[in-house]
Every structure is written in C-alpha cells, then in structure tokens.
Amino acid sequence: QVQLVESGGGLVQAGGSLRLSCAASGRTFSSYAIGWFRQAPGKEREFVAAISRSGSTAYTDSVKGRFTISRDNAKNTVYLQMNSLKPEDTAVYYCSATQFSPMSAIFRSERNYNYWGQGTQLTVSS
C-alpha cells in the first residue's frame, strides 16, 4: 500500500511556471511507476505524463516540451515541472502509482494505476 499526496498547485499567469510534487509513503517507492493525470471542469480525466521505475518518461502531446516529469527515489517524490503554462492547463492534477511493473514500463491509461492522490488545483490565468 502507498499513500500519495500532491502539492504545489496554485494560481499562475499564462507563460509562468510551477512545480507539482507527489510525495509517497512507505519504503518501496522505487517499485512504483508513477503517472500524472489532470481533470478540467466538465471534462474527463486525461493522461499528462508518466515515469517508469527506471526513469523513462512519456508525455501527452499537448505538454511535450513544456512539462518535465522526474523522480527522486531517496525522497519518495515525483515532480512535474510545468513551464510556459497556458489557460488550457487549468485542471486538478492527480498523481497515481502502480507497483511492481517492469522497470521500463510506462502507463498512459488510468486503468493501470492502483493508487491515487487527492489532487491539487492548478489555475492558469490569461
């Protein structure tokens, strides 16, 4: 079992930057692949970025070149660095985890993740 807590959300102007953090409980963080998803008002939750146990990464097209996902296993934390933010990035951002996946496996579907955080709100003003 792992508990995930997101932080770092807030209000930022378009073009600005923000870093989200996802802190995990437990001592086996390196055994989890992590994903970030977001849900905008009135829309379904969508994939944003993911990182495998070995550090491989994947992004949805709309954030490529602007967002960077990274992990620090010593701190049990995954980060989502978001640059050049746009109003359409406004959403609640969730991190998610799945355990004991293959080292390089990256998952883009919600169905692959067993654990979810409570979410953190990002609002980008124009």
N, C-alpha and C positions, 0 to 999 in steps of 0.2 A: 504494500500500500504506500502511496505517496500523496502528500498534500501539496497543492500548487497555489502560490499567492502572487498575483500580478501587482505591479506598482509602476508609477512613473507617468501615468496618464495625466491629462490636463487640457488647458486651453492654449493654443498656439496660433500665431498668424500664418497665413499661407506663405510658403517659402522657408519657414522655420524648421527647426529640428527638435527631436525629443527622443529619449531612450526609454523603452519599456524594459522592465525586469520581471523575470518569473523565477521566484525562489521556491525550491523544493525541500520538503522534509526528508529525513532518512539518510542512510549512509550508502545507498546504492545508486546514486544519481547517474553515474556513468553507464548504468544498464538500461537507461531510458532514451528513446528517441523522442524528440520534442517538436511540437508544431505550434504555430501561431495562427489563429483564425480571427475573423472580425465579423461583426454584425451591425449593419447600419439600420436606422429606423425603417421599418416596413420592408426590410429585405431579409433574405435568408443568410445564415452564417456562411462565410466563404473562407477558403484557404488563403493564407497570406505568405507564410514562409515555414520552412521546416529544416531541422538539422538532425543528422543521424548520430548514432553513438560514436562514430569515427570522425565526425566533424564535417561530413559532406552536407551541402546545403541546396535548397531549392526555393524558388520564389514564384509567385503568380506574376504574370506578365506586367500587370499594372504597377508593380512596385520594384521591378528589376532596375538596378542602377540607382535606386533611391534608398532602399531598405537593406540592412545587413543583419543577419541573424548570427549569433555566436554563443558559445557556451564556455563556462568556467566550472569544470567539474569539482575543483577544490572548494569552490564557494557554493556548489549546488545551485547554480544560477544560469539561466539562459537570458540573453539580451536581444532586444530588437531595436537597433539604431535606425531611426527614421529621419531622413533628410529631405529637403525640398518638398515639404508637406503640402498637400492640396486639400481643398474643402471636401473632395470626394473620399478622402481618407478618414473622415469623421465616422466613428463607429465605437462600439465596445469591443475591445481586444481581449481575446482569451488565449491562454496557453494551455497546452494539452500534452499528455505523455502516454507512451506505451512502452512496456518493459520487455526486455529480452528479445528484441528484434535483431535481425542480422546487423552486423556492425555498420555496414554502409547503406542500410535500407532507409529510404525517405518516404514518408507517407503524406499524401495530399488529401486523403479522404478522412472525414470525421469518424467514419466507422472503424478506422484503425486505432483510434485512441481510446484508452480506458479511463483516463483521469483528466479532470478539467479544473481550472481555477474559476474564480468567481467573476473575473473580468475587470478591466479598467477602462474608463471612458477617455477617448481622445476626441477633442473637438478642434477642428481647424477652421478658423475664420478667414473670410475673403477680404 
